[in-house]
């Protein structure tokens, strides 16, 4: 792979391009304020409690990260339709 004019060689390459959080349409969310995963991982002060919307890998990791620092965490996952 060539990056910035330099050739990099390795057995495996992971291209992690990042992602954008999806903000659900919930009445009052805009007024209450929210973080996406980007803001949550760059915070400088810990809140007393948070509600994490989404029980996928990012939501679980974020909840665990905050809980380990003493934040009270409530995880909310939407029901999935049957397969």
Residue pairs with C-beta under 8 A, 6 or more apart in sequence:
1 7
1 8
1 9
1 13
2 8
19 37
20 36
21 36
21 37
21 38
23 29
23 34
23 36
24 53
35 43
37 58
37 62
40 62
40 66
41 62
41 65
46 66
46 69
46 70
46 71
47 71
48 71
48 72
49 71
49 72
49 73
49 74
50 63
50 66
50 71
50 72
50 73
50 74
51 74
51 75
51 76
52 59
52 62
52 63
52 66
52 73
52 74
52 75
52 76
53 59
53 76
54 76
54 77
55 75
55 76
55 77
59 75
59 77
60 75
63 73
63 75
66 73
67 73
